[in-house]
Amino acid sequence: MRMPNRKSHGPRYFPHPDSAGPYGQLTIDNRLDSDRLLDAYRHGIFPWPSQSASAQRSGQGRWSVGWYSPNPRAILPLDAVRFPNRLGRKLRSGQFRFVWDQHFDAVLEHCATIGTRKRDRWLSPELMQQLKLLHRLEYAHSIEVFHAKDGFHSLCGGLYGIAIGKTFAAESMFHLCGDASKAALLALVKLLQVNDYQLLDIQQLSPHTAALGAIEIPRSEFLRLLSDAGQLPTQWPDSPELPLHFDAIENCRISAS
């Protein structure tokens, strides 16, 4: 069973986010467990494991875990999302099928190893193990995308993240066919909208997410929004499949690209 959301005035295991360095780093250690991860996400902190270059090449060696709370913070406002017109055409044509929480481990593995991530990965084996535990505790969730071209048999894209209260912290996504990761993100937006989520955290802004409508806000404002949303009960749908109709996506604008 999912543990209840706990009201807290500050992190139990970490310095306050306001003490973060210029790049958002709070501390470095090598400790990862579910309690520390939940404490981190409840207070706007996320882990970023890393290895030395030699350890990466050998596939051996200890991972260190940096804990971050950047300022400014990137979010994707649920009422101002933009998606390219070509994705709208694909959704209207029924090319994609969406489910969630049915293939969490596979999504995690793809996010860790797709493309260059296998050589330059941040999802350490220990972090993946703890995320799988959070999935069993109903905190970590995945969106999975299948494509009509293979009869909806093979996973072609997806994302995963952490839900606490009415906040979803989107952690990573991947695609194996065109627009599958954007489709996963749009499915997530729909899922959050219909379940009255208030905050979609994406941590850091990139040109890709900015084109979709992501913005940066001061860390102080983010922490206020996180605190308000975190006091609300987490609601995640039991049905494993989302019948996503493009015209039903509320407040999403379609760009000409």
Secondary structure, 3 states (H helix, E strand, C coil): CCCCCCCCCCCCCCCCHHHCCCCCEEEEECCCCHHHHHHHHHCCCEEEEECCHHHHHHCCCCCEEEEECCCCEEECCCCCEEEEHHHHHHHHHCCEEEEECCCHHHHHHHHHHCHHHHCCCCCCHHHHHHHHHHHHCCCEEEEEEEEHHHCCCCEEEEEEEEEECCEEEEEEEEECCCCHHHHHHHHHHHHHHHCCCCEEEEECCCHHHHHCCCEEECHHHHHHHHHHHHCCCCCCCCCCEECCCHHHCCCEEEECC
